[in-house]
Amino acid sequence: MRVALFVTCVNDALYPGTGRAVVTLLDRLGVEVDFPAAQTCCGQPQYNTGYRRETEPLVLRSARAFEGYDYVVTPSGSCAAMVRDNYPRIGAKALAEGRGSELADAAASLAARTFELTEFLVDVLGVTDVGAYFPHTVTYHPSCHGLRMLGLGERPRRLLEAVKGLELRELPGAEECCGFGGTFAVKNPDVSAAMGADKVRNALSTGAGVLCGADNSCLLHLDGTLRRRGATMRTVHLAEILASTETEVLA
């Protein structure tokens, strides 16, 4: 099994520890992970802003960067959804415009092999207990792309529930958007901030010490909201919790 880590821009630039946690976790489970250095942005910011044609070179670049791998694993439902849902749309549009099948073929190949981390753990490796230890109270925020586009369902919760020492507390209004939404937060800052405040208020009501998520973009938004409130709750990516053990704490 050849597995590549698709780390994503946010993690590469701001949360490299999340990428390292994924490698640590998968290595513990017997999976050897490569990191193709040619990977760059998947093109989600451009595509979401309406620049479809400008996104096309990034689709091809990503497909070439991850060529030859059986699985491409990413700790981001947002970027996984971009590849799985939007790449085929981009390829189909190019094909319909009479510009050949290269883009469609590349998109289809990569989309079929790309998995968000919790999907890979539960569906491909068939595990929910990954041997993790995290003695903290945790509430889990399911991000929109993972929840609605990928249909992750209970996979993240099943993984968290199997972590030794972890107490999982239900998040009120869990399925409501946190307000980040990538470029949405830039274009609609007041609405975004209000939505983030609602999410944080619900998270704090649980009394948990940790707000967990599977997308650091959402956690970045919520962490800023928590800090502005002076709250002691901290945000931690799911991968860092799952990678932590009694002898090696990564979160």
Beta strands, then each sheet from edge to edge (+ up, - down):
strand 1: 3-5
strand 2: 33-34
strand 3: 71-74
strand 4: 114-116
strand 5: 137-141
strand 6: 167-169
strand 7: 210-213
strand 8: 234-237
sheet 1: 2+ 1+ 3+ 4+
sheet 2: 6+ 5+ 7+ 8+
end
